[in-house]
Amino acid sequence: MVRVGIIGCRHYWYRGCPGFHSHILCFQAQGEQKGPLGRLREGRIVSLRPCPGCPGDRMVELAADMLARDYVQVFALASCLFFAGHCPRGEQLGKKIEAAFGLPVLLGTYVAADKAAGLRSVRRAVPGIPSAPECLRRLGNLSYWYSLLRG
């Protein structure tokens, strides 16, 4: 088993993943063996933490803490760091972590960094869970029916 530590974008950490508004896509990438994280066949996510914040100067310190507490063997900078060029220093920070600890750093989890730079978000259809527009449509219908009942 390879112990994986993911560092996500602090901005998206509190607002939700740009793909599904939760941190589920990194776990799905590993489970379905898709994207950069999915290529680690024996990988297991043991740590998931937000970046200390822009401009990422303390990311190496965060990686050191993950290494000490969670015994991380591979670091992954989450895809959300790279969406729409959100973190222009992401690749540079990944190289700093590699140099500091001699451990590999994946650039992206469910979408590779170079592809994520051109995206604002991703949409994934998850079986049994309606899309955001469908949820809004259903909520709108419920509000309408509720207003009729209240009369």
N, C-alpha and C positions, 0 to 999 in steps of 0.2 A: 504494500500500500504506500502510495506517495501522498504525503501530507501537504495540502494546498491551502495557502492563505490568500484571500482576495482583499484588495484595497479598492473601495468604491469611491465615487465622487461625493464629497460632503454635501454639495448642493442637492443632488438627487437622493442622497441618503434620507433626508428628512422630507422630501416631496414625493418619493417613490421612483422606482426605476422608470426611465422613459419608455420602456417597452411594454410593461404591464402594470405599472404603478405599484410594484412590490419588488422584492429582491429575488423573485422566483426564477427569473430567466437564467441566472448563473447556475442554479441548481439543476434546471432542466437541461442546460448545455452539457453538464457533466453526466447526468442520468441518461440522456439520449445520445451521448457521445457525438455532439455537434459543436462546431466552432473550435477556437483554439483550446478551450478548456476540455472539450470532449476528446481531444487527441491524447490526453493523458488517460490511457485505459485503466490504470490502477490508481488514478487520482481520487482523493477523498477530501472534501472541503472541511477543514478543521477550524478555520478562522475567517471571519468576514467583518471587516472594520471600515469605517469611513476615513477618508483622507483628513489630515488635520486642518485642511483649508487652503485656499489659494494664497500664495502661488505654489504650495506644495513643498516648501523648504524643510518641513519636519517629517516628510514621508520616510526618510531613511531611519529616523528615530522610531517611527511607528513600526517599520519592518523589523527593527531590532527587538522591539517589545513582542511582536508576533513570534519571532524566532525563539525568544526566551520562554514565553508562556505556553505557546502552542506547538513548539518544535516543528515549525513550517519547513518543508523541504523545497517547495516551489512556490514562488509568488505569482499572482496574477493581478494585473491592473484591469479592473472591470471595464467592460465596453462603454459604460456610461461616461467614463472619463474622456473618451475620445469623440463622443457625438458632437457633430457640427463644430469641431475644433474647440470644444469647450475647455480642454486643458492643453494649451499649446506646448507645455513642457512635459507632457506625459511620457513620451519616448525617452527624453533626456533623464527623467526621474527613474524610469525603469533601468536604464543603464547605470545610474548611480547605485541603485540597490544591488544590481548584479556585481558591480565592482566592489562594493562594501562587504558583501557576504559570500561571493563566489557561487551563488545559487541562481538558477534560471528564473527569468521573469517573463511571463506571457503577457503580450500586449493585446488585451481584449479577452473576454470570456466567451460570450455567445456570438459576437461579431468581431472580426479582426479589426485592429486599430485603423488600418488604412481604409477599410470599407466604412467603418463607423464615422470617420471624419466627414463623409459626405451625407450622413443621415441626421435627421432631427430626432427620430424615434423609430421604433419597430413595432410591428403588429404581429402577434402570434395568436393563432386560434387554439384555445385550450378546450378539449372536449368537455362538454357539460357546463362551461362557464360562458355566458353571453358576452358579446363585445361591449365596449363602452357605449357606442351609439344605441345598441339594442337595449342596454340598461336604462339609458335616458328615455328612450321611447316608452319602455314599460313603466317607468316612474311617471312620465307624463300622462299615460293612460290611467294610472292609479289615482293621480291627483284629480283628473277629470271625473272619474267615477266617485271619488270621495266628495267632491264638491256637489255632485248631484244628490248624494245621500244626505248631506247636511242641509240641502235645499235652500 
